[in-house]
Amino acid sequence: MSGMWMRIRTVNRDGKAVEQRAKVIVPKAKNAVPEISNQYPACRCPRCI
């Protein structure tokens, strides 16, 4: 398993854009599983969409 650091932009409850760094684990399957330690488990990056 190889891990990559990606910057993910999310919008918090105040409406401000927050940039986060998430370590994305890329398994042998083509889907990437981001590990974000907050209340936004869904990855909205263009790679995952």
C-alpha positions as CSV (number, residue, x, y, z in Angstrom):
1,M,0.0,0.0,0.0
2,S,1.3,3.4,-0.9
3,G,0.2,6.5,0.8
4,M,-0.1,10.0,-0.8
5,W,-0.6,13.4,0.7
6,M,-3.4,15.3,-1.0
7,R,-4.8,18.8,-0.3
8,I,-8.6,18.6,0.0
9,R,-10.6,21.8,0.1
10,T,-13.7,21.7,2.2
11,V,-16.2,24.3,3.4
12,N,-16.8,24.3,7.1
13,R,-20.0,25.3,8.8
14,D,-19.1,29.0,8.8
15,G,-18.9,29.0,5.0
16,K,-15.2,29.4,4.9
17,A,-13.0,27.4,2.6
18,V,-10.6,25.2,4.6
19,E,-7.7,23.4,3.0
20,Q,-6.8,20.1,4.6
21,R,-4.1,17.6,4.1
22,A,-5.3,14.0,3.9
23,K,-3.3,10.9,3.5
24,V,-4.9,8.9,0.7
25,I,-4.2,5.2,0.7
26,V,-4.3,3.8,-2.8
27,P,-4.9,0.0,-2.7
28,K,-4.6,-2.3,-5.7
29,A,-8.2,-1.5,-6.6
30,K,-8.8,1.7,-8.4
31,N,-10.7,3.4,-5.7
32,A,-8.8,5.7,-3.3
33,V,-9.8,5.8,0.4
34,P,-9.1,9.1,2.0
35,E,-8.4,9.3,5.7
36,I,-9.7,12.6,7.0
37,S,-9.8,13.2,10.8
38,N,-12.9,15.4,10.8
39,Q,-16.6,15.3,10.0
40,Y,-16.2,15.3,6.2
41,P,-15.7,11.6,5.3
42,A,-16.7,12.1,1.6
43,C,-13.8,12.9,-0.7
44,R,-14.8,15.6,-3.2
45,C,-11.5,15.8,-5.1
46,P,-11.8,15.4,-8.9
47,R,-9.7,12.2,-8.7
48,C,-12.4,10.5,-6.7
49,I,-15.5,11.9,-8.5
